Amino acid sequence: MDKTLTTAATGLSAQQRFVEVIANNLANVNTTAYKKVRPEFQDLLYETVRPMGVTAASGVEPLPDVQIGSGTELVATTRQFAQGTITETGNMLDLAINGEGFFQVLRPDNTIAYTRDGSFTVNRNGEIVTSQGYFLEPRITVPDNATEIRISRDGIVTAILDGNQADEREIGRITLVRFVNPAGLRSVGDNLFLATNASGPPIEEQPGTNNTGELIQGHLESSNVDLVQEMVNMIIAQRAYEINSKSVQTADTILGTAVNLKR
């Protein structure tokens, strides 16, 4: 009965983690450019009760082995980088990437991080930064007398000065990066990712080339969380948790019966 209890316990633990992943996805349903996470489970070691090839009787074909599993465990959480819905905001510094690319931003520790969140603003020095204040790389500074910012689909940033439409000046270019395996990126919060050996190094590209994606000014990418699917997953996890709880109760009942037989 001890094996039944421990096996059921692994199921309870795994389903609890499943619920936690779902809860995090649901919590970020309105987070700009959030990418949903999918849990990956695998079975544990098997105990061979009877090895393969044992003959039940003379002249009878060998019987298959008998194996009893030890349960399950969560082995990975995989981020799904499917494109989210692109929504118009009207803000001239809001940028959506329609493709596979990432913006590059400079963190306070001077490391480069990557994000799909294009909700940019201008700091007191006129530099384009994220909503957390991280610099967009390459650095772009907006002139004090700029009255309008225009960003082309291929990343060219121009400013209209003093409201004069004839005075349009290029002030910088936005480049994007892509990864061979974006699912290998490591999340560090603030909608940021860091490159890892699993993701491969960043490949810098001009927007609109090599599937990096074009920039769409005045728009933001929404979270790619599917509310209906997450609610279905929640029900599945809840039912699985209940079933594993029932296994614990059943094992406890059988164990209690066995103890009573010895009295």
C-alpha positions in Angstrom: 0.0 0.0 0.0 3.0 2.3 0.6 3.7 2.2 -3.2 0.1 3.2 -4.0 0.3 6.1 -1.6 3.6 7.4 -3.0 2.5 7.0 -6.6 -0.7 8.8 -5.9 1.3 11.5 -4.1 3.4 12.2 -7.3 0.1 12.6 -9.2 -1.2 15.1 -6.7 2.1 17.0 -6.8 2.1 17.0 -10.6 -1.5 18.2 -10.9 -0.8 21.0 -8.3 2.0 22.2 -10.5 -0.3 22.0 -13.6 -2.8 24.2 -11.8 -0.1 26.7 -10.9 1.0 27.0 -14.5 -2.6 27.5 -15.6 -3.1 30.2 -12.9 0.0 32.0 -14.1 -1.3 32.0 -17.7 -4.7 33.3 -16.6 -3.1 36.0 -14.5 -1.2 37.3 -17.5 -4.1 37.2 -20.0 -3.9 41.0 -20.3 -0.1 41.2 -20.1 1.3 42.8 -23.3 2.9 40.2 -25.6 2.8 37.5 -22.8 3.5 34.0 -24.1 1.6 31.1 -22.5 3.4 28.3 -20.8 2.7 24.6 -21.3 3.7 22.0 -18.7 5.4 18.8 -19.8 5.0 15.6 -17.7 6.7 12.2 -17.9 6.3 8.9 -16.1 8.7 7.7 -13.4 10.8 4.5 -13.0 9.1 1.2 -13.4 9.5 -1.8 -11.0 9.7 -5.1 -12.9 7.6 -7.6 -10.9 8.3 -10.4 -13.4 11.0 -10.2 -16.1 10.2 -10.8 -19.7 10.8 -14.3 -21.0 9.6 -16.2 -17.9 7.8 -19.4 -19.1 4.6 -20.1 -17.3 4.6 -23.8 -18.2 6.4 -26.3 -20.4 5.6 -25.7 -24.1 3.9 -22.3 -23.4 5.1 -19.1 -25.0 7.2 -16.9 -22.6 5.0 -14.3 -20.9 5.6 -10.6 -21.3 7.1 -8.8 -18.3 5.0 -7.2 -15.6 6.0 -3.7 -14.7 4.4 -1.3 -12.2 5.0 2.4 -12.5 6.0 4.9 -9.8 3.9 7.8 -10.9 4.6 11.0 -12.8 6.5 14.3 -12.5 6.7 17.7 -14.1 9.9 17.8 -16.1 9.6 21.1 -18.0 7.6 24.1 -18.7 7.6 25.1 -22.4 6.8 28.6 -23.5 4.6 28.9 -26.6 5.7 31.7 -28.9 2.7 31.7 -31.1 1.8 35.2 -32.4 -0.7 37.1 -30.2 -3.4 39.3 -31.6 -2.2 42.8 -32.7 -4.4 45.6 -31.2 -4.4 49.2 -32.2 -3.6 51.7 -29.4 -2.9 55.0 -31.3 0.2 55.6 -29.2 3.1 56.6 -31.6 5.7 54.8 -29.5 3.7 51.5 -29.2 5.2 48.9 -31.5 4.0 45.4 -32.3 6.2 42.8 -34.0 4.3 40.8 -36.6 6.7 37.9 -36.8 9.3 36.0 -34.8 11.6 38.8 -33.7 12.4 40.4 -30.3 13.4 43.9 -29.2 16.7 44.3 -27.5 16.8 46.2 -24.2 19.7 47.1 -21.8 19.2 46.2 -18.2 20.7 48.1 -15.2 23.4 45.4 -14.9 24.5 46.2 -18.5 23.2 42.9 -19.9 21.1 42.7 -23.0 17.6 41.2 -22.6 14.9 40.5 -25.2 11.2 41.3 -25.2 8.2 41.2 -27.4 6.6 44.0 -25.4 6.7 47.1 -27.5 5.1 49.6 -25.1 7.8 52.2 -25.3 8.1 55.7 -23.9 10.6 58.6 -23.7 12.6 59.3 -20.5 13.6 62.8 -19.3 16.7 62.7 -21.6 14.6 62.0 -24.7 15.8 58.4 -24.9 13.3 55.6 -25.9 12.9 53.2 -23.0 10.5 50.4 -22.0 7.8 50.9 -19.4 10.3 49.7 -16.8 12.9 52.3 -17.9 15.2 49.9 -19.8 16.9 51.4 -22.8 15.9 50.2 -26.3 19.0 49.0 -28.1 20.4 50.5 -30.3 19.8 53.7 -28.4 17.5 56.3 -30.0 17.1 59.8 -28.7 14.1 61.9 -29.6 14.8 65.7 -30.1 13.2 68.1 -27.7 11.4 69.9 -30.6 10.0 66.7 -32.1 6.2 66.8 -32.4 5.7 63.5 -34.1 7.6 60.2 -34.3 7.2 57.9 -37.3 8.5 54.3 -37.4 8.5 52.4 -40.6 7.8 48.7 -40.9 11.5 48.1 -41.5 12.6 50.0 -38.4 13.5 53.5 -39.6 12.7 56.1 -37.0 12.1 59.6 -38.1 10.9 62.8 -36.2 8.8 65.7 -37.4 10.3 68.8 -35.9 8.4 71.8 -34.7 5.2 70.6 -36.4 6.7 71.1 -39.9 5.8 68.1 -42.0 8.6 69.1 -44.4 11.2 68.9 -41.7 11.4 65.1 -41.2 14.6 63.8 -39.8 15.9 60.2 -39.4 16.9 59.8 -35.7 17.7 56.1 -35.6 16.9 52.5 -36.7 15.4 49.7 -34.7 16.8 46.3 -35.2 15.3 43.0 -34.0 16.8 39.7 -33.1 15.6 36.1 -33.6 16.6 32.8 -32.1 16.9 29.3 -33.6 15.0 28.0 -30.6 13.0 30.8 -28.8 11.5 28.2 -26.5 14.9 27.9 -24.9 14.9 31.5 -23.7 14.9 32.0 -19.9 12.2 34.3 -18.4 13.4 36.8 -15.9 10.3 38.9 -15.3 9.3 42.3 -16.6 8.4 40.6 -19.9 12.1 40.0 -20.5 14.0 36.9 -21.7 17.7 36.0 -21.6 19.5 33.9 -24.2 20.7 30.5 -23.1 22.6 27.6 -24.7 19.2 26.1 -25.5 17.9 29.1 -27.4 21.2 29.7 -29.3 22.8 33.2 -29.7 20.7 36.1 -30.9 20.7 36.7 -34.6 20.3 40.5 -35.3 18.2 41.3 -38.4 16.5 44.3 -40.0 12.8 44.1 -39.4 11.0 42.4 -42.2 13.8 40.1 -43.1 14.3 36.3 -42.5 11.0 35.9 -40.7 12.0 38.4 -38.0 8.8 40.3 -38.5 7.7 43.8 -39.4 7.1 46.6 -37.0 3.6 48.0 -36.7 3.5 51.5 -35.2 0.6 52.4 -32.9 -0.2 48.8 -32.1 0.7 46.3 -29.4 0.7 42.5 -29.4 -1.7 41.0 -26.9 -1.2 37.9 -24.8 -1.5 34.6 -26.7 -3.4 32.9 -23.8 -6.6 31.2 -24.9 -9.0 31.7 -22.0 -11.3 28.9 -23.1 -8.4 26.4 -23.4 -7.0 27.4 -20.1 -10.3 26.9 -18.4 -10.6 23.4 -20.0 -7.1 22.6 -18.7 -8.1 23.8 -15.3 -11.1 21.3 -15.3 -8.8 18.5 -16.5 -6.3 19.2 -13.7 -9.0 19.5 -11.1 -10.5 16.1 -12.1 -7.0 14.5 -12.2 -6.3 15.8 -8.7 -9.6 14.4 -7.5 -8.8 11.0 -9.0 -5.4 10.9 -7.3 -7.0 11.9 -4.0 -9.4 9.0 -4.4 -6.4 6.7 -4.9 -4.9 7.9 -1.6 -8.3 7.3 0.1 -8.6 3.9 -1.4 -5.1 2.9 -0.3 -5.8 4.2 3.2 -9.0 2.1 3.4 -7.3 -1.1 2.2 -4.4 -0.5 4.6 -6.8 0.0 7.5 -8.6 -3.2 6.6 -5.3 -5.1 6.5 -4.4 -3.7 10.0 -7.8 -4.7 11.4 -7.3 -8.3 10.1 -4.2 -8.7 12.3 -6.1 -7.8 15.5 
